[in-house]
Amino acid sequence: MLPAVNQFHLLAQVQDISALRYTPAGLPVQDFVLQHESTVEEAGRPRKVSMEISSVMVGEPARRLQSLGVGRQARFSGFLAAQRNGRGIVFHVTEVQVLNSANHAA
C-alpha cells in the first residue's frame, strides 16, 4: 500500500490578501488568493491554463506574506484541504520561495 501524499506546488502571483487574523489560540492566519497562468501539454497539445485558488497560511510565515505584496510572483508549496463549508478546496501554504525578476529563486 502506498503512503498517503498530499503535496501541492504552484508558481503563482498573489492576487488578493485579506487582513491578518488570529486563531483562538493566538496563531496568526493569513487568507489570500493566488492567480496562476501557464501553458501545459495535454494529450500532446498545448493548453492554456488560468486559475485562482483560495489559500491560507498559519503561524509566523503568515506575517511575512504581507511583505510579499499583491502581484509578486513566487513558488508556493503546501497541501490541499476541503473548505470549512465542504465546498471547494483551500491551498494551505507552508512555504513560499520568492522569485526575482528573472524568475529564478532568490
N, C-alpha and C positions, 0 to 999 in steps of 0.2 A: 504494500500500500504506500502511495506517495504521500509525503508530508503536505499539509495544507500550506499554500503560499498565497499571500495577498500583498504584492508589491506593485506599485504604480510609479512611473517616471514620466514627466511631461515637460517639454520645453515650451514655455508659455509666457505671456505678459500679464501682469496684474491689471485687471480692468477696473475693479472697484474694491475699496477697503472700507469696512464698517468701523464704527468706534470700538476701541478696545473695551472688553467687558471682563468680568471676573466670575469664576465659579463660586458656589457657596464655601468651598474650601480655600478660596483666595487665589486660585491659579488664573493667570491671565489667559484670555481666549480671544483670538482674532479671526473674525469671519471675513472672507474675501471671495472675489470671483476671478477666475483665470480665463484667459482667452488664448486659444491655440489655432493656428492656421498652418497648413503644410500640404504637400502633395505626396501621396504614398502610392505604392503599386498594389493593385488588387486584381487578381485573375489576369495578370500580365499586362494590365493597362493602368495608366496614371489616373489617380482620383484625387480631386481637391477636397481637403477635409478642413472644416471650420467648426469650432465648438466653444462653448462656455461651460465651465464646471464650477459649481459651488464648492468652496474649500474652507478649511479651518485649520488653525494652528493652536496648540495648547502648551502652556508653560512659558519659560523665559524666551524661547525663539519667537513667540508671538509678538513680543515687544519690538523686536528687530525688524519685523515685516513693515512697520510704518515707515522706517527709513528707506526701504526699497522704493516705495512710491509707485504711483499708477503709471503704467506704460513701460516700465523697465522689464526687460526680458531676463529670465532665469531658468534654471533647471530645478524643478520641484520633484521631490521624492516622498513617498509615504504609502498609504494604503487606502482602499475604498471601503466605505461602510454605508449602510442604509441611513436615510434621514430619520430624524426622530418620529415624523409622522408616517414613516414607512413608504413614502412616495419619492422615488428617485434615490440618487446616491450623493454622497459627500466625499470629497477627496481630503483625507486627513494628512496634512503635510507635516513631515517630521524633519526634513532637511531642505535647505534652499542653497543652491550654488549660483551666485550672481555671475553673469557673463559680462565681459567687456564689450565694447562696440564692435569688435571683430568676431563676436560670437564664440569666443574661446573662454574657458574657465578663468576667472580672475583669481 
